[in-house]
Amino acid sequence: MIQHREYQNIKITHTDRYTRPNYMMVKETWHLKCYTIIGTYCAVLFSLSLSLSHSPPPPPPPSLSLSLSLSLSVLDTTGKVLRVLVAVGKVILLLGFLYTFICSLDILSSAFQLVGGKAAGDIFQENSVLSNPLAGLVIGVLVTLLVQSSSTSSSIVVSMVSSGLLTVQLAVPIIMGTNIGTSVTNTLVAMTQAGDRRTFRRAFAGATVHDFFNWLSVLVLLPLEVATGYLYLVTKLIIDSFSIKSGEAPDLLNVITDLLTESIIQLDESVISGIATGDVEARNKSLIKKWCQTFTNTVRPKLVSPGSGNCEHLFVDVTLPDLAVGLILLAVSLLVLCSCLVLIVKLLNSMLRGQVAVVIKKILNTDFPFPFGWVTGYIAIVVGAGMTFIVQSSSVFTSAITPLVGIGVISIERAYPLSLGANIGTTTTALVAAMASPGDTLANALQIALVHFLFNISGIILWYPVPFTRIPIRLAKSLGNITASYRWFAAVYIICCFFIFPFIIFSLSLAGWQVLLSVGIPLLIMLFIIVAINILQRQQPRCLPTILRSWDFLPLWAHSLAPWDSVVALITAKSCCYCWCNSYCELAY
């Protein structure tokens, strides 16, 4: 036991700056034997490294072109042709998996709309609740989680504003909430890479940097909007200053993906908008589109009836309720999405290997030469906005770059401006779509789209231009370190951040502003004090009293996840043992 304690006191330096060591006190003798074997093995490797360190250093690796020429020069003509065909085949497979991945996200959005679309419309219909800014924010988050599409939820808001059921001022917090809710998709995608700790650390940090940006922007801009009406007044001034005519939203990537997705399922999204605007007939309609062609009665020209041209998709003749169809599509789309993501990562790992990976990393992560290095991040923002405008979904773009961050091709510092550009790109699509509104409601619809755009621009001004203000990167890296050591904490983060906390805030806001302030202000003050103490502990510990220079005076469970990790490990071990015993008994009988 003395040797074990001495082993714990050894200072270990990690070259990986994102990895945090995790020590556990183990008293069993067989664990000590394992430590002895591992220690002997490490000592042998260390002695070998010392002996090799006296040998001359290896020659530098060849360049990309030289390595490729050497690898191809040793092959005959048939081998060279096969090598090229394999490379082309991998590229085609990668594009195919990426196409299927994007289509599965579209089907996933349709599945969520079938499961919770009508409930989302009912939530939006509670106008008395929407008058509370915090309640409106939470409703925007929850509705976007239900339909898995910020475009759908924001279009519902636009339709309510256009119909006069909701004012622009009340719709501003809801738009902020839709911005938060859309960032959960790439966080869920990062969960599929939990098999490898290093990959999961980078992927989860790259995904949650989007979350932290949205939450921090709301934390600053929502109180500012409530106090001054900043977003409403600026967008109102822009609308009044220009003469804007209505137009039509373009179809870019949807032209390609609709070939597959519309053959599987087609939805009538006007049903959700109809429920939100109080249409009684819309409540009894199915979200599954049955008729794709209509005709106008020549006797009564104002009467439009469904024609004989029914839609062509898999569920057009299915008699199942919307909930059952939604659950089927949800299970299938999740299975296809996870499978495509795993295959994409495997293909990228096989293609981006060796010097190829080094060259691509340098191209993607290198800044422009001095003094133009600061321009690189803004170009990444423009690229992210352009790519999101092409795919017409920020969730698709951020979910596509998440595995690239996980395997190390894109750094977190480069993924951050790309995510900011994705936020801008999805608002430009909404701007063009809002211009398709009728002339009498164009101003209100366009103002809501401009609120979404200005919200993200203001967030970028707050959290990007000055390196010191790029707090989302540091927070995402810290969370990535935690989830790499305790992978179960990723699920806790998603549940708390997108479900429990919004539900608590929503409940407190319904109880009245007196209850909300009496509970929220002390919690915010306590959070501010804890953050300030943590910063002083790292930067200026001498400024603190001796007892506050560390959190050791608190119980271990109050400042460390190690005890909770033991509890989770015990629960999972018992669950696995219970399942194994049940399966063994079934096989025995």
Rosetta blueprint (number, residue, H / E / L):
1 M L
2 I H
3 Q H
4 H H
5 R H
6 E H
7 Y H
8 Q H
9 N H
10 I L
11 K L
12 I L
13 T L
14 H L
15 T L
16 D L
17 R L
18 Y L
19 T L
20 R L
21 P L
22 N L
23 Y L
24 M L
25 M L
26 V L
27 K L
28 E L
29 T H
30 W H
31 H H
32 L H
33 K H
34 C H
35 Y H
36 T H
37 I H
38 I H
39 G H
40 T H
41 Y H
42 C H
43 A H
44 V H
45 L H
46 F H
47 S H
48 L H
49 S H
50 L H
51 S H
52 L H
53 S H
54 H L
55 S L
56 P L
57 P L
58 P L
59 P L
60 P L
61 P L
62 P L
63 S L
64 L H
65 S H
66 L H
67 S H
68 L H
69 S H
70 L H
71 S H
72 L H
73 S H
74 V L
75 L L
76 D L
77 T H
78 T H
79 G H
80 K H
81 V H
82 L H
83 R H
84 V H
85 L H
86 V H
87 A H
88 V H
89 G H
90 K H
91 V H
92 I H
93 L H
94 L H
95 L H
96 G H
97 F H
98 L H
99 Y H
100 T H
101 F H
102 I H
103 C H
104 S H
105 L H
106 D H
107 I H
108 L H
109 S H
110 S H
111 A H
112 F H
113 Q H
114 L H
115 V H
116 G H
117 G H
118 K H
119 A H
120 A H
121 G H
122 D H
123 I H
124 F H
125 Q H
126 E L
127 N H
128 S H
129 V H
130 L H
131 S L
132 N L
133 P H
134 L H
135 A H
136 G H
137 L H
138 V H
139 I H
140 G H
141 V H
142 L H
143 V H
144 T H
145 L H
146 L H
147 V H
148 Q L
149 S L
150 S H
151 S H
152 T H
153 S H
154 S H
155 S H
156 I H
157 V H
158 V H
159 S H
160 M H
161 V H
162 S H
163 S H
164 G L
165 L L
166 L L
167 T L
168 V H
169 Q H
170 L H
171 A H
172 V H
173 P H
174 I H
175 I H
176 M H
177 G H
178 T H
179 N H
180 I H
181 G H
182 T L
183 S L
184 V H
185 T H
186 N H
187 T H
188 L H
189 V H
190 A H
191 M H
192 T L
193 Q L
194 A L
195 G L
196 D L
197 R H
198 R H
199 T H
200 F H
201 R H
202 R H
203 A H
204 F H
205 A H
206 G H
207 A H
208 T H
209 V H
210 H H
211 D H
212 F H
213 F H
214 N H
215 W H
216 L H
217 S H
218 V H
219 L H
220 V H
221 L H
222 L H
223 P H
224 L H
225 E H
226 V H
227 A H
228 T H
229 G L
230 Y H
231 L H
232 Y H
233 L H
234 V H
235 T H
236 K H
237 L H
238 I H
239 I H
240 D H
241 S H
242 F L
243 S L
244 I L
245 K L
246 S L
247 G L
248 E L
249 A L
250 P L
251 D L
252 L L
253 L L
254 N H
255 V H
256 I H
257 T H
258 D H
259 L H
260 L H
261 T H
262 E H
263 S H
264 I H
265 I L
266 Q L
267 L E
268 D L
269 E L
270 S H
271 V H
272 I H
273 S H
274 G H
275 I H
276 A H
277 T L
278 G L
279 D L
280 V H
281 E H
282 A H
283 R H
284 N L
285 K L
286 S L
287 L L
288 I E
289 K L
290 K L
291 W E
292 C L
293 Q L
294 T E
295 F E
296 T E
297 N L
298 T L
299 V L
300 R L
301 P L
302 K L
303 L L
304 V E
305 S E
306 P E
307 G L
308 S L
309 G L
310 N E
311 C L
312 E L
313 H L
314 L L
315 F L
316 V L
317 D L
318 V L
319 T L
320 L L
321 P L
322 D H
323 L H
324 A H
325 V H
326 G H
327 L H
328 I H
329 L H
330 L H
331 A H
332 V H
333 S H
334 L H
335 L H
336 V H
337 L H
338 C H
339 S H
340 C H
341 L H
342 V H
343 L H
344 I H
345 V H
346 K H
347 L H
348 L H
349 N H
350 S H
351 M H
352 L L
353 R L
354 G L
355 Q H
356 V H
357 A H
358 V H
359 V H
360 I H
361 K H
362 K H
363 I H
364 L H
365 N H
366 T L
367 D L
368 F L
369 P L
370 F L
371 P L
372 F L
373 G L
374 W L
375 V H
376 T H
377 G H
378 Y H
379 I H
380 A H
381 I H
382 V H
383 V H
384 G H
385 A H
386 G H
387 M H
388 T H
389 F H
390 I H
391 V H
392 Q L
393 S L
394 S H
395 S H
396 V H
397 F H
398 T H
399 S H
400 A H
401 I H
402 T H
403 P H
404 L H
405 V H
406 G H
407 I L
408 G L
409 V L
410 I L
411 S L
412 I H
413 E H
414 R H
415 A H
416 Y H
417 P H
418 L H
419 S H
420 L H
421 G H
422 A H
423 N H
424 I H
425 G H
426 T H
427 T H
428 T H
429 T H
430 A H
431 L H
432 V H
433 A H
434 A H
435 M L
436 A L
437 S L
438 P L
439 G L
440 D L
441 T L
442 L H
443 A H
444 N H
445 A H
446 L H
447 Q H
448 I H
449 A H
450 L H
451 V H
452 H H
453 F H
454 L H
455 F H
456 N H
457 I H
458 S H
459 G H
460 I H
461 I H
462 L H
463 W H
464 Y L
465 P L
466 V L
467 P H
468 F H
469 T H
470 R L
471 I H
472 P H
473 I H
474 R H
475 L H
476 A H
477 K H
478 S H
479 L H
480 G H
481 N H
482 I H
483 T H
484 A H
485 S H
486 Y L
487 R L
488 W H
489 F H
490 A H
491 A H
492 V H
493 Y H
494 I H
495 I H
496 C H
497 C H
498 F H
499 F H
500 I H
501 F H
502 P H
503 F H
504 I H
505 I H
506 F H
507 S H
508 L H
509 S H
510 L H
511 A H
512 G L
513 W H
514 Q H
515 V H
516 L H
517 L H
518 S H
519 V H
520 G H
521 I H
522 P H
523 L H
524 L H
525 I H
526 M H
527 L H
528 F H
529 I H
530 I H
531 V H
532 A H
533 I H
534 N H
535 I H
536 L H
537 Q H
538 R H
539 Q H
540 Q L
541 P H
542 R H
543 C H
544 L L
545 P L
546 T H
547 I H
548 L H
549 R L
550 S L
551 W L
552 D L
553 F L
554 L L
555 P L
556 L H
557 W H
558 A H
559 H H
560 S L
561 L L
562 A H
563 P H
564 W H
565 D H
566 S H
567 V H
568 V H
569 A H
570 L H
571 I H
572 T H
573 A H
574 K H
575 S H
576 C H
577 C H
578 Y H
579 C H
580 W H
581 C H
582 N H
583 S H
584 Y H
585 C H
586 E H
587 L H
588 A H
589 Y L
